[in-house]
Amino acid sequence: MIGRWLRERIVLILGLVVLVYTFVPIAIVVAMSFNIPPSRNVYAFDRFTLDNWAHPCIGAEGMCESLGVSIQIGLLATLGATVLGTLAAFALVRHDFVGRSSTNLLIFLPMASPEIVMGSSLLALFVSAGFAGQLGFWTILVAHIMFCLSFVVVTVRARLAGMDDTLEQAAMDLYATPTETFWRVTFPLVFPGILGAALLSFSLSFDDFIVTNLNAGQTTTFPMYVWGVEGKGVPMAVNVVGTLMFLVSIVIVVGGELNNRRRARALA
């Protein structure tokens, strides 16, 4: 009887185990954001406090500055990679040109290669171009755009490939111009893929350490700050940033799901 019950629910049980395994570290980060540790060298919950949330920059010298750099680079890299990647995806899906199949293959190489390969290659490029003494904010930005570009192209291309073009044909049959067809039909249909690619790009840029560390010069991003202070003791305010990023992700996911359900009810 018990064996039959387990066989019928084995997938659900394994799914719950994976979820618990995934969310336990996140729960620890959330708990530590309300913690006063016994010392900087001991990462254990000792006393509850709200000071980490009320004054996150106090006691964590340089953290807020590095966080601001990461957010700036993330937003700019997301904008650049999304625009370039979307244009490339439209070219690969909607146009036939010499080298198209080779380009499709090359798009996957940055995703398949280890980050150390991408980072060292970009560093060699910057050094050979004469930017060895100017590594910093702008070299990180260029590196992140190059790093995120492939993910944007793949995401948007998948959306375009699965899109039915009959609506575009119907719009043109009703005398819509190519520009009107694009902005009123094509773009709204592709926009979820573009938005998803943009969110993925920001996450990759904000979280990246290897590519950034190789091309940062004297500039410090948030992941580099965490790595740098690890030996001296991680400030609890770092957990506040991690918790905020997690909450923002939850809000985006829940908001997207609610919007999809609203649209589904409107079409029903």
Short mmCIF file of the C-alpha atoms (twelve columns), coordinates in Angstrom:
data_MODEL
# 
_entry.id   MODEL 
# 
loop_
_atom_site.group_PDB 
_atom_site.id 
_atom_site.type_symbol 
_atom_site.label_atom_id 
_atom_site.label_alt_id 
_atom_site.label_comp_id 
_atom_site.label_asym_id 
_atom_site.label_seq_id 
_atom_site.Cartn_x 
_atom_site.Cartn_y 
_atom_site.Cartn_z 
_atom_site.pdbx_PDB_model_num 
ATOM 1   C CA . MET A 1   0.000   0.000  0.000   1 
ATOM 2   C CA . ILE A 2   2.763   2.427  0.953   1 
ATOM 3   C CA . GLY A 3   4.806   1.413  -2.095  1 
ATOM 4   C CA . ARG A 4   1.882   2.113  -4.413  1 
ATOM 5   C CA . TRP A 5   1.293   5.497  -2.773  1 
ATOM 6   C CA . LEU A 6   4.964   6.393  -3.255  1 
ATOM 7   C CA . ARG A 7   4.971   5.286  -6.907  1 
ATOM 8   C CA . GLU A 8   1.944   7.436  -7.664  1 
ATOM 9   C CA . ARG A 9   3.490   10.507 -6.061  1 
ATOM 10  C CA . ILE A 10  7.198   10.029 -6.730  1 
ATOM 11  C CA . VAL A 11  7.360   12.928 -9.201  1 
ATOM 12  C CA . LEU A 12  5.619   15.286 -6.751  1 
ATOM 13  C CA . ILE A 13  7.900   14.191 -3.898  1 
ATOM 14  C CA . LEU A 14  11.052  14.675 -5.966  1 
ATOM 15  C CA . GLY A 15  9.793   18.083 -7.083  1 
ATOM 16  C CA . LEU A 16  9.230   19.143 -3.464  1 
ATOM 17  C CA . VAL A 17  12.697  17.894 -2.479  1 
ATOM 18  C CA . VAL A 18  14.279  19.948 -5.279  1 
ATOM 19  C CA . LEU A 19  12.290  23.033 -4.237  1 
ATOM 20  C CA . VAL A 20  13.375  22.655 -0.613  1 
ATOM 21  C CA . TYR A 21  16.986  22.146 -1.681  1 
ATOM 22  C CA . THR A 22  16.758  25.298 -3.805  1 
ATOM 23  C CA . PHE A 23  15.048  27.560 -1.289  1 
ATOM 24  C CA . VAL A 24  16.925  26.623 1.891   1 
ATOM 25  C CA . PRO A 25  19.979  28.774 0.945   1 
ATOM 26  C CA . ILE A 26  17.630  31.634 0.034   1 
ATOM 27  C CA . ALA A 27  15.898  31.296 3.398   1 
ATOM 28  C CA . ILE A 28  19.301  31.508 5.114   1 
ATOM 29  C CA . VAL A 29  20.122  34.702 3.204   1 
ATOM 30  C CA . VAL A 30  16.785  36.232 4.242   1 
ATOM 31  C CA . ALA A 31  17.337  35.255 7.881   1 
ATOM 32  C CA . MET A 32  20.865  36.631 7.903   1 
ATOM 33  C CA . SER A 33  19.622  39.995 6.650   1 
ATOM 34  C CA . PHE A 34  17.997  40.423 10.111  1 
ATOM 35  C CA . ASN A 35  21.031  39.195 12.015  1 
ATOM 36  C CA . ILE A 36  23.705  40.705 14.256  1 
ATOM 37  C CA . PRO A 37  26.515  38.131 14.103  1 
ATOM 38  C CA . PRO A 38  28.677  37.423 17.155  1 
ATOM 39  C CA . SER A 39  31.701  38.577 15.099  1 
ATOM 40  C CA . ARG A 40  32.589  39.392 11.498  1 
ATOM 41  C CA . ASN A 41  34.360  36.033 11.190  1 
ATOM 42  C CA . VAL A 42  31.363  33.970 12.337  1 
ATOM 43  C CA . TYR A 43  28.526  33.574 9.849   1 
ATOM 44  C CA . ALA A 44  25.815  32.434 12.249  1 
ATOM 45  C CA . PHE A 45  22.498  33.840 13.453  1 
ATOM 46  C CA . ASP A 46  22.901  35.457 16.869  1 
ATOM 47  C CA . ARG A 47  20.505  38.389 17.450  1 
ATOM 48  C CA . PHE A 48  17.552  39.817 15.533  1 
ATOM 49  C CA . THR A 49  17.792  43.387 14.256  1 
ATOM 50  C CA . LEU A 50  16.268  45.714 11.676  1 
ATOM 51  C CA . ASP A 51  19.357  47.933 11.490  1 
ATOM 52  C CA . ASN A 52  20.680  46.072 8.456   1 
ATOM 53  C CA . TRP A 53  17.579  47.138 6.540   1 
ATOM 54  C CA . ALA A 54  17.347  50.629 8.006   1 
ATOM 55  C CA . HIS A 55  21.027  51.483 7.412   1 
ATOM 56  C CA . PRO A 56  22.454  49.016 4.861   1 
ATOM 57  C CA . CYS A 57  25.433  51.206 3.929   1 
ATOM 58  C CA . ILE A 58  26.632  51.667 7.513   1 
ATOM 59  C CA . GLY A 59  29.178  49.046 8.483   1 
ATOM 60  C CA . ALA A 60  29.597  47.901 4.880   1 
ATOM 61  C CA . GLU A 61  32.077  50.391 3.478   1 
ATOM 62  C CA . GLY A 62  32.054  50.458 -0.303  1 
ATOM 63  C CA . MET A 63  29.072  48.144 -0.693  1 
ATOM 64  C CA . CYS A 64  26.545  50.753 -1.802  1 
ATOM 65  C CA . GLU A 65  29.017  52.252 -4.270  1 
ATOM 66  C CA . SER A 66  29.724  48.846 -5.816  1 
ATOM 67  C CA . LEU A 67  26.000  48.089 -5.890  1 
ATOM 68  C CA . GLY A 68  25.363  51.333 -7.767  1 
ATOM 69  C CA . VAL A 69  28.058  50.426 -10.313 1 
ATOM 70  C CA . SER A 70  26.512  46.983 -10.849 1 
ATOM 71  C CA . ILE A 71  23.039  48.457 -11.344 1 
ATOM 72  C CA . GLN A 72  24.306  51.071 -13.821 1 
ATOM 73  C CA . ILE A 73  26.261  48.512 -15.828 1 
ATOM 74  C CA . GLY A 74  23.376  46.051 -15.678 1 
ATOM 75  C CA . LEU A 75  20.845  48.544 -17.023 1 
ATOM 76  C CA . LEU A 76  23.117  49.824 -19.798 1 
ATOM 77  C CA . ALA A 77  24.237  46.316 -20.768 1 
ATOM 78  C CA . THR A 78  20.616  45.169 -20.817 1 
ATOM 79  C CA . LEU A 79  19.653  48.043 -23.108 1 
ATOM 80  C CA . GLY A 80  22.555  47.490 -25.487 1 
ATOM 81  C CA . ALA A 81  22.303  43.696 -25.608 1 
ATOM 82  C CA . THR A 82  18.506  43.743 -25.983 1 
ATOM 83  C CA . VAL A 83  18.525  46.201 -28.894 1 
ATOM 84  C CA . LEU A 84  21.377  44.492 -30.750 1 
ATOM 85  C CA . GLY A 85  20.157  40.987 -29.971 1 
ATOM 86  C CA . THR A 86  16.596  41.729 -31.072 1 
ATOM 87  C CA . LEU A 87  17.788  43.158 -34.381 1 
ATOM 88  C CA . ALA A 88  20.032  40.121 -34.901 1 
ATOM 89  C CA . ALA A 89  17.174  37.741 -34.080 1 
ATOM 90  C CA . PHE A 90  14.884  39.409 -36.638 1 
ATOM 91  C CA . ALA A 91  17.644  39.181 -39.246 1 
ATOM 92  C CA . LEU A 92  18.244  35.488 -38.563 1 
ATOM 93  C CA . VAL A 93  14.558  34.534 -38.608 1 
ATOM 94  C CA . ARG A 94  13.075  36.844 -41.228 1 
ATOM 95  C CA . HIS A 95  15.902  37.137 -43.781 1 
ATOM 96  C CA . ASP A 96  17.941  34.710 -45.837 1 
ATOM 97  C CA . PHE A 97  21.558  35.709 -46.420 1 
ATOM 98  C CA . VAL A 98  24.940  34.168 -47.085 1 
ATOM 99  C CA . GLY A 99  26.427  32.755 -43.876 1 
ATOM 100 C CA . ARG A 100 23.116  32.504 -42.037 1 
ATOM 101 C CA . SER A 101 23.690  28.917 -40.874 1 
ATOM 102 C CA . SER A 102 27.230  29.746 -39.746 1 
ATOM 103 C CA . THR A 103 25.925  32.764 -37.833 1 
ATOM 104 C CA . ASN A 104 23.377  30.576 -36.065 1 
ATOM 105 C CA . LEU A 105 26.223  28.316 -34.964 1 
ATOM 106 C CA . LEU A 106 28.424  31.182 -33.833 1 
ATOM 107 C CA . ILE A 107 25.610  32.606 -31.692 1 
ATOM 108 C CA . PHE A 108 25.757  29.541 -29.441 1 
ATOM 109 C CA . LEU A 109 29.527  29.591 -28.922 1 
ATOM 110 C CA . PRO A 110 29.601  32.284 -26.175 1 
ATOM 111 C CA . MET A 111 26.854  30.389 -24.336 1 
ATOM 112 C CA . ALA A 112 28.647  27.043 -24.631 1 
ATOM 113 C CA . SER A 113 32.133  28.340 -23.805 1 
ATOM 114 C CA . PRO A 114 33.290  28.760 -20.183 1 
ATOM 115 C CA . GLU A 115 33.152  32.334 -18.936 1 
ATOM 116 C CA . ILE A 116 36.908  32.350 -18.443 1 
ATOM 117 C CA . VAL A 117 37.298  31.962 -22.212 1 
ATOM 118 C CA . MET A 118 35.014  34.920 -22.941 1 
ATOM 119 C CA . GLY A 119 36.622  37.066 -20.250 1 
ATOM 120 C CA . SER A 120 40.214  36.353 -21.257 1 
ATOM 121 C CA . SER A 121 39.397  36.846 -24.951 1 
ATOM 122 C CA . LEU A 122 37.849  40.247 -24.271 1 
ATOM 123 C CA . LEU A 123 40.786  41.198 -22.063 1 
ATOM 124 C CA . ALA A 124 43.192  40.283 -24.878 1 
ATOM 125 C CA . LEU A 125 41.085  42.375 -27.263 1 
ATOM 126 C CA . PHE A 126 41.166  45.418 -24.981 1 
ATOM 127 C CA . VAL A 127 44.916  45.088 -24.383 1 
ATOM 128 C CA . SER A 128 45.700  44.702 -28.088 1 
ATOM 129 C CA . ALA A 129 43.506  47.739 -28.837 1 
ATOM 130 C CA . GLY A 130 45.521  49.855 -26.409 1 
ATOM 131 C CA . PHE A 131 43.061  49.957 -23.494 1 
ATOM 132 C CA . ALA A 132 45.282  48.091 -21.016 1 
ATOM 133 C CA . GLY A 133 45.539  51.136 -18.771 1 
ATOM 134 C CA . GLN A 134 41.903  52.156 -19.189 1 
ATOM 135 C CA . LEU A 135 40.110  49.052 -17.955 1 
ATOM 136 C CA . GLY A 136 37.088  50.014 -15.897 1 
ATOM 137 C CA . PHE A 137 33.419  50.898 -16.213 1 
ATOM 138 C CA . TRP A 138 33.281  51.049 -20.018 1 
ATOM 139 C CA . THR A 139 35.275  47.887 -20.657 1 
ATOM 140 C CA . ILE A 140 33.023  46.036 -18.221 1 
ATOM 141 C CA . LEU A 141 29.991  47.405 -20.061 1 
ATOM 142 C CA . VAL A 142 31.268  46.250 -23.461 1 
ATOM 143 C CA . ALA A 143 32.156  42.843 -22.019 1 
ATOM 144 C CA . HIS A 144 28.690  42.420 -20.498 1 
ATOM 145 C CA . ILE A 145 26.948  43.406 -23.722 1 
ATOM 146 C CA . MET A 146 28.999  40.814 -25.616 1 
ATOM 147 C CA . PHE A 147 28.320  38.237 -22.911 1 
ATOM 148 C CA . CYS A 148 24.546  38.807 -22.837 1 
ATOM 149 C CA . LEU A 149 24.075  39.199 -26.586 1 
ATOM 150 C CA . SER A 150 23.829  35.488 -27.376 1 
ATOM 151 C CA . PHE A 151 21.187  34.914 -24.699 1 
ATOM 152 C CA . VAL A 152 19.060  37.736 -26.113 1 
ATOM 153 C CA . VAL A 153 19.333  36.451 -29.686 1 
ATOM 154 C CA . VAL A 154 18.371  32.902 -28.693 1 
ATOM 155 C CA . THR A 155 15.425  34.033 -26.546 1 
ATOM 156 C CA . VAL A 156 13.945  36.472 -29.066 1 
ATOM 157 C CA . ARG A 157 14.579  34.112 -31.978 1 
ATOM 158 C CA . ALA A 158 12.643  31.358 -30.219 1 
ATOM 159 C CA . ARG A 159 9.706   33.744 -29.815 1 
ATOM 160 C CA . LEU A 160 9.857   34.772 -33.473 1 
ATOM 161 C CA . ALA A 161 10.169  31.195 -34.723 1 
ATOM 162 C CA . GLY A 162 7.072   30.134 -32.825 1 
ATOM 163 C CA . MET A 163 4.990   33.125 -33.916 1 
ATOM 164 C CA . ASP A 164 2.217   32.696 -36.487 1 
ATOM 165 C CA . ASP A 165 2.685   35.209 -39.314 1 
ATOM 166 C CA . THR A 166 -0.940  35.049 -40.466 1 
ATOM 167 C CA . LEU A 167 -1.808  38.049 -38.285 1 
ATOM 168 C CA . GLU A 168 0.843   40.129 -40.024 1 
ATOM 169 C CA . GLN A 169 -0.452  39.007 -43.415 1 
ATOM 170 C CA . ALA A 170 -4.004  39.889 -42.373 1 
ATOM 171 C CA . ALA A 171 -2.867  43.365 -41.275 1 
ATOM 172 C CA . MET A 172 -1.205  43.990 -44.628 1 
ATOM 173 C CA . ASP A 173 -4.298  42.672 -46.439 1 
ATOM 174 C CA . LEU A 174 -6.216  45.379 -44.575 1 
ATOM 175 C CA . TYR A 175 -3.856  48.001 -46.084 1 
ATOM 176 C CA . ALA A 176 -1.611  48.471 -43.069 1 
ATOM 177 C CA . THR A 177 1.827   49.752 -43.983 1 
ATOM 178 C CA . PRO A 178 4.919   47.699 -43.018 1 
ATOM 179 C CA . THR A 179 5.624   50.170 -40.227 1 
ATOM 180 C CA . GLU A 180 2.076   49.976 -38.863 1 
ATOM 181 C CA . THR A 181 2.133   46.188 -39.123 1 
ATOM 182 C CA . PHE A 182 5.347   45.995 -37.148 1 
ATOM 183 C CA . TRP A 183 4.361   48.310 -34.291 1 
ATOM 184 C CA . ARG A 184 0.719   47.225 -33.994 1 
ATOM 185 C CA . VAL A 185 1.027   43.478 -34.666 1 
ATOM 186 C CA . THR A 186 4.582   42.130 -34.743 1 
ATOM 187 C CA . PHE A 187 6.097   44.042 -31.843 1 
ATOM 188 C CA . PRO A 188 3.282   43.309 -29.319 1 
ATOM 189 C CA . LEU A 189 3.546   39.605 -30.173 1 
ATOM 190 C CA . VAL A 190 7.337   39.551 -29.809 1 
ATOM 191 C CA . PHE A 191 7.462   41.842 -26.774 1 
ATOM 192 C CA . PRO A 192 7.157   39.047 -24.135 1 
ATOM 193 C CA . GLY A 193 10.253  37.422 -25.609 1 
ATOM 194 C CA . ILE A 194 12.106  40.742 -25.681 1 
ATOM 195 C CA . LEU A 195 11.125  41.458 -22.071 1 
ATOM 196 C CA . GLY A 196 12.229  38.003 -20.976 1 
ATOM 197 C CA . ALA A 197 15.555  38.469 -22.762 1 
ATOM 198 C CA . ALA A 198 16.045  41.857 -21.092 1 
ATOM 199 C CA . LEU A 199 15.377  40.454 -17.616 1 
ATOM 200 C CA . LEU A 200 17.757  37.571 -18.287 1 
ATOM 201 C CA . SER A 201 20.421  39.996 -19.492 1 
ATOM 202 C CA . PHE A 202 20.159  42.132 -16.375 1 
ATOM 203 C CA . SER A 203 20.401  39.070 -14.128 1 
ATOM 204 C CA . LEU A 204 23.469  37.778 -15.970 1 
ATOM 205 C CA . SER A 205 25.154  41.180 -15.926 1 
ATOM 206 C CA . PHE A 206 24.414  41.939 -12.278 1 
ATOM 207 C CA . ASP A 207 25.555  38.499 -11.144 1 
ATOM 208 C CA . ASP A 208 28.675  38.087 -13.295 1 
ATOM 209 C CA . PHE A 209 32.063  37.840 -11.624 1 
ATOM 210 C CA . ILE A 210 34.543  36.036 -13.905 1 
ATOM 211 C CA . VAL A 211 34.191  38.191 -17.032 1 
ATOM 212 C CA . THR A 212 33.934  41.316 -14.883 1 
ATOM 213 C CA . ASN A 213 36.988  40.544 -12.772 1 
ATOM 214 C CA . LEU A 214 39.169  40.115 -15.846 1 
ATOM 215 C CA . ASN A 215 38.110  43.410 -17.411 1 
ATOM 216 C CA . ALA A 216 37.371  45.627 -14.407 1 
ATOM 217 C CA . GLY A 217 40.672  47.355 -13.754 1 
ATOM 218 C CA . GLN A 218 40.134  49.385 -10.564 1 
ATOM 219 C CA . THR A 219 36.325  49.378 -10.827 1 
ATOM 220 C CA . THR A 220 34.468  47.271 -8.248  1 
ATOM 221 C CA . THR A 221 31.065  45.733 -8.887  1 
ATOM 222 C CA . PHE A 222 28.848  44.140 -6.256  1 
ATOM 223 C CA . PRO A 223 29.961  40.514 -6.897  1 
ATOM 224 C CA . MET A 224 33.587  41.657 -6.768  1 
ATOM 225 C CA . TYR A 225 32.913  43.471 -3.489  1 
ATOM 226 C CA . VAL A 226 31.422  40.321 -1.934  1 
ATOM 227 C CA . TRP A 227 34.399  38.277 -3.102  1 
ATOM 228 C CA . GLY A 228 36.812  40.886 -1.749  1 
ATOM 229 C CA . VAL A 229 35.330  41.107 1.753   1 
ATOM 230 C CA . GLU A 230 34.776  37.367 2.148   1 
ATOM 231 C CA . GLY A 231 38.116  36.858 3.827   1 
ATOM 232 C CA . LYS A 232 37.480  39.657 6.349   1 
ATOM 233 C CA . GLY A 233 33.876  38.689 7.066   1 
ATOM 234 C CA . VAL A 234 30.808  39.345 4.915   1 
ATOM 235 C CA . PRO A 235 28.669  42.259 6.211   1 
ATOM 236 C CA . MET A 236 25.076  41.309 6.923   1 
ATOM 237 C CA . ALA A 237 23.951  44.136 4.642   1 
ATOM 238 C CA . VAL A 238 25.022  41.949 1.703   1 
ATOM 239 C CA . ASN A 239 22.149  39.643 2.626   1 
ATOM 240 C CA . VAL A 240 19.785  42.625 2.485   1 
ATOM 241 C CA . VAL A 241 20.766  43.170 -1.164  1 
ATOM 242 C CA . GLY A 242 20.316  39.469 -1.903  1 
ATOM 243 C CA . THR A 243 16.889  39.453 -0.265  1 
ATOM 244 C CA . LEU A 244 15.804  42.547 -2.196  1 
ATOM 245 C CA . MET A 245 16.890  40.997 -5.502  1 
ATOM 246 C CA . PHE A 246 14.934  37.854 -4.655  1 
ATOM 247 C CA . LEU A 247 11.829  39.860 -3.772  1 
ATOM 248 C CA . VAL A 248 12.070  41.864 -6.994  1 
ATOM 249 C CA . SER A 249 12.303  38.603 -8.952  1 
ATOM 250 C CA . ILE A 250 9.222   37.242 -7.175  1 
ATOM 251 C CA . VAL A 251 7.261   40.418 -7.915  1 
ATOM 252 C CA . ILE A 252 8.188   40.266 -11.609 1 
ATOM 253 C CA . VAL A 253 7.249   36.594 -11.929 1 
ATOM 254 C CA . VAL A 254 3.983   36.951 -10.029 1 
ATOM 255 C CA . GLY A 255 3.108   40.129 -11.919 1 
ATOM 256 C CA . GLY A 256 3.738   38.415 -15.243 1 
ATOM 257 C CA . GLU A 257 1.613   35.432 -14.282 1 
ATOM 258 C CA . LEU A 258 -1.262  37.633 -13.106 1 
ATOM 259 C CA . ASN A 259 -1.074  39.609 -16.345 1 
ATOM 260 C CA . ASN A 260 -1.172  36.393 -18.410 1 
ATOM 261 C CA . ARG A 261 -4.217  35.176 -16.497 1 
ATOM 262 C CA . ARG A 262 -5.944  38.523 -16.958 1 
ATOM 263 C CA . ARG A 263 -5.336  38.391 -20.689 1 
ATOM 264 C CA . ALA A 264 -6.535  34.798 -20.856 1 
ATOM 265 C CA . ARG A 265 -9.781  35.718 -19.089 1 
ATOM 266 C CA . ALA A 266 -10.239 38.680 -21.441 1 
ATOM 267 C CA . LEU A 267 -9.887  36.422 -24.492 1 
ATOM 268 C CA . ALA A 268 -12.156 33.716 -23.080 1 
# 
